[in-house]
Amino acid sequence: MKALVLAAGQGSRLRPLTNDRPKSMVELLGRSLLARQADTFANCGIKDVAVVGGFKIEQIRAAGFRCFENNRFESTNMVESLFAAREFITGPDDLIISYGDIVYESRSLSQLMAAESDVCLMVDGNWRDYWSQRLDDPLSDAETLKFKDGDLIAEVGKKPTSYDQIEAQYTGLIKICGGALSAFCQFYDQLERAATYDGQSFENMYMTSFLQLLIDAGWPVQGVLVEGGWLEVDTVSDLELYERLAESGDLDAYCKLERY
């Protein structure tokens, strides 16, 4: 198994912390987000790790990571970052894809690694309690996710109008089985470049839009349900919240992180 971290963007909502570093190099409780992900990969036995960088990519290289570059990071989105590492994502090994602005416990990653569908997404059933710590109105920042036939996902990534449309929350952690990677890449290759996808151009397609296209085309996309065990770092207020929760001893209820 191998892992690819998508970390090309600057992370404008984390300014001024990202004025001089990529979002993935911002520190959470004394260690960068990227280093924390690398620790988790190592704990789970994943040694082949690469990062797609863009903004100030030299800092990621200097930290010792194998890098692929999305040199159009300012005008493209995560799907383009993923396929900037085309050389890495081909081959027989299962692939973990991780957003660069999240951290997660080894137990959460292990659950995803054990899933067997062609495409698997780690989804959080306890998202609302967690989102309520971060936002006055959790629904404003959430995305839809609906299941079908047990743990297969029918819908992901739309704008919800009620909590009934959210059976769990997608976390930004994906597994593609090695046997499906060739077809996965071919599916991307055959998409219409001139079309729009959820209002976005092809080059700015959201990852959830791409995942929904797979679902609509009949791909079995499994939701691997966790109850917490991960964090997203999107804003400075997120970091401040996690620091406060760690100091009070309450952060472990959402994600157990080591302090450095």
VOGU-3710 file (C-alpha; in Angstrom, 3 decimals, decimal comma):
1> mkalvlaagq> 0,000/0,000/0,000  1,139/3,555/-0,728  -0,097/7,021/0,195  -0,397/10,317/-1,652  -1,041/13,614/0,155  -2,662/16,429/-1,823  -1,020/19,584/-0,475  -0,609/22,035/-3,353  -2,679/24,931/-2,075  -1,691/27,842/0,105
11> gsrlrpltnd> -4,689/27,750/2,405  -5,838/31,361/2,311  -8,197/30,909/5,268  -5,179/30,065/7,442  -3,435/33,379/6,757  -1,241/34,844/8,142  0,153/31,403/9,092  0,299/30,417/5,421  1,917/33,614/4,169  5,303/31,899/4,260
21> rpksmvellg> 4,490/28,175/4,184  2,128/25,656/2,591  -1,001/24,804/4,529  0,258/21,286/5,191  3,344/22,680/6,952  1,319/24,613/9,532  1,837/23,180/13,008  -0,836/21,617/15,161  0,229/21,072/18,791  3,898/21,429/17,889
31> rsllarqadt> 4,097/19,295/14,732  3,178/20,047/11,126  0,053/18,523/9,623  2,182/16,752/7,030  4,548/15,310/9,627  1,579/14,055/11,636  0,217/12,294/8,556  3,622/10,744/7,894  3,693/9,459/11,484  0,295/7,833/11,014
41> fancgikdva> 1,315/6,227/7,721  4,421/4,792/9,399  2,371/3,489/12,322  0,136/1,665/9,840  3,064/0,198/7,879  2,816/2,470/4,823  6,356/3,332/3,730  5,800/4,543/0,162  4,553/8,114/0,651  4,504/11,039/-1,782
51> vvggfkieqi> 3,117/14,576/-1,690  1,665/16,757/-4,438  2,906/20,250/-3,691  2,531/23,636/-5,309  2,736/26,722/-3,127  6,259/26,873/-1,648  6,836/23,240/-2,579  10,511/23,615/-1,714  9,595/23,513/1,978  7,939/20,128/1,534
61> raagfrcfen> 10,960/18,809/-0,353  13,283/20,182/2,343  11,301/18,198/4,930  12,341/15,034/3,097  9,174/14,141/1,207  9,062/12,769/-2,331  7,175/15,412/-4,289  5,125/15,788/-7,418  4,200/19,300/-8,487  0,960/20,909/-9,521
71> nrfestnmve> 2,512/24,030/-10,992  -0,948/25,407/-11,760  -2,122/25,158/-8,167  -3,415/28,744/-8,174  -5,928/28,029/-10,950  -6,804/24,335/-10,445  -8,302/22,119/-7,775  -7,592/18,830/-5,988  -8,495/16,497/-8,833  -5,808/18,135/-10,958
81> slfaarefit> -3,355/17,776/-8,071  -4,170/14,078/-7,838  -3,453/13,462/-11,505  -0,288/15,563/-11,387  1,066/12,439/-9,652  -0,073/10,108/-12,436  3,259/8,268/-12,313  2,722/7,483/-8,624  -0,938/6,473/-8,720  -0,516/3,784/-11,358
91> gpddliisyg> 0,607/0,264/-10,495  -0,678/-2,714/-8,522  -0,554/-1,325/-4,978  -3,577/-0,039/-3,076  -3,508/3,744/-2,814  -4,456/6,008/0,075  -5,268/9,589/-0,986  -5,310/12,188/1,762  -6,097/15,877/1,781  -3,188/17,872/3,176
101> divyesrsls> -5,195/19,754/5,798  -6,389/16,827/7,912  -4,891/14,601/10,596  -6,210/11,262/11,816  -5,560/8,476/14,255  -3,956/5,207/13,196  -7,138/3,333/14,119  -9,144/5,434/11,663  -6,667/4,909/8,834  -6,512/1,178/9,616
111> qlmaaesdvc> -10,286/0,899/9,168  -10,003/2,485/5,744  -7,063/0,272/4,770  -9,084/-2,851/5,568  -12,016/-1,890/3,312  -12,260/-3,835/0,057  -14,429/-1,908/-2,425  -12,821/-0,375/-5,507  -13,176/3,090/-3,978  -13,557/3,672/-0,229
121> lmvdgnwrdy> -14,117/6,930/1,644  -13,594/7,470/5,353  -16,780/9,123/6,632  -17,579/10,385/10,121  -20,879/9,505/11,755  -20,126/11,792/14,717  -19,518/14,831/12,520  -22,275/17,041/13,915  -20,914/17,095/17,459  -17,449/17,891/16,084
131> wsqrlddpls> -18,716/20,556/13,642  -20,655/22,195/16,481  -17,366/22,853/18,254  -16,067/24,672/15,191  -19,106/26,520/13,848  -22,218/28,284/15,123  -24,157/26,762/12,228  -22,756/23,296/11,350  -25,090/22,934/8,383  -23,513/25,947/6,667
141> daetlkfkdg> -20,194/24,169/6,135  -21,353/20,560/5,782  -21,895/18,478/2,645  -24,503/15,857/1,867  -23,741/12,157/2,157  -26,326/9,443/1,665  -25,975/5,662/1,754  -27,582/2,938/-0,320  -27,455/-0,851/-0,087  -25,799/-0,849/3,312
151> dliaevgkkp> -22,475/0,975/3,298  -22,304/2,054/-0,355  -22,518/5,792/-0,963  -25,288/7,154/-3,174  -24,528/10,860/-2,879  -21,645/12,987/-1,622  -20,592/16,603/-1,686  -23,787/18,542/-2,402  -25,005/21,566/-0,452  -27,509/20,347/2,167
161> tsydqieaqy> -30,715/22,087/3,117  -31,365/19,897/6,171  -29,512/17,544/8,482  -31,574/14,660/7,073  -29,397/14,818/3,959  -26,233/14,092/5,930  -25,899/10,514/7,154  -22,173/11,027/7,741  -19,531/13,533/6,668  -16,780/12,826/4,129
171> tglikicgga> -13,393/13,440/5,750  -10,961/13,841/2,848  -9,407/10,378/3,124  -9,807/7,925/0,227  -8,610/4,428/-0,648  -8,428/3,106/-4,216  -7,792/-0,626/-4,568  -4,786/-1,388/-6,738  -6,792/-3,490/-9,159  -9,053/-0,518/-9,905
181> lsafcqfydq> -6,393/2,160/-10,409  -6,026/1,677/-14,150  -9,775/1,987/-14,718  -9,857/4,913/-12,259  -7,329/6,804/-14,398  -9,122/5,858/-17,608  -12,381/7,209/-16,185  -10,681/10,560/-15,570  -9,162/10,558/-19,055  -12,530/10,123/-20,786
191> leraatydgq> -14,254/13,029/-19,019  -15,331/15,945/-21,207  -12,829/18,781/-20,747  -15,210/21,486/-21,953  -18,035/20,504/-19,603  -18,794/22,009/-16,201  -19,045/19,910/-13,058  -21,209/21,243/-10,225  -20,645/24,680/-11,699  -16,877/24,281/-11,946
201> sfenmymtsf> -14,669/23,937/-14,996  -12,934/20,596/-15,553  -9,656/21,925/-14,138  -11,430/23,270/-11,045  -13,587/20,226/-10,390  -14,119/19,402/-6,731  -12,962/15,981/-5,560  -16,498/15,244/-4,377  -17,797/16,023/-7,878  -15,360/13,486/-9,324
211> lqllidagwp> -16,389/10,907/-6,725  -20,061/11,513/-7,540  -19,331/10,950/-11,224  -17,831/7,572/-10,323  -20,898/6,698/-8,244  -23,276/7,747/-11,027  -21,297/5,591/-13,473  -21,897/2,529/-11,285  -18,659/2,338/-9,321  -19,083/0,781/-5,856
221> vqgvlveggw> -17,945/3,568/-3,517  -17,922/2,318/0,066  -18,344/4,545/3,089  -16,032/3,433/5,896  -17,802/4,756/8,965  -15,764/6,125/11,871  -16,852/7,981/14,992  -14,335/10,814/15,211  -10,636/10,047/15,201  -9,681/12,837/12,810
231> levdtvsdle> -9,454/16,635/12,579  -9,634/19,185/9,781  -7,539/22,348/9,966  -9,216/24,924/7,779  -8,896/28,187/9,706  -6,850/29,848/12,421  -9,861/29,468/14,710  -9,688/25,696/14,179  -6,118/25,677/15,464  -7,047/27,851/18,425
241> lyerlaesgd> -9,963/25,549/19,257  -7,785/22,436/19,198  -5,205/24,108/21,421  -7,913/24,997/23,955  -9,419/21,514/23,862  -5,989/19,938/24,274  -5,237/22,134/27,290  -8,522/21,205/28,941  -8,072/17,518/28,136  -11,137/17,431/25,881
251> ldaycklery> -9,491/17,009/22,476  -9,182/13,234/22,886  -12,957/12,981/22,591  -12,544/13,989/18,931  -9,027/12,866/18,024  -6,117/11,603/20,103  -2,973/13,495/19,108  0,514/13,491/20,558  1,888/16,780/21,832  5,426/17,826/20,844
//
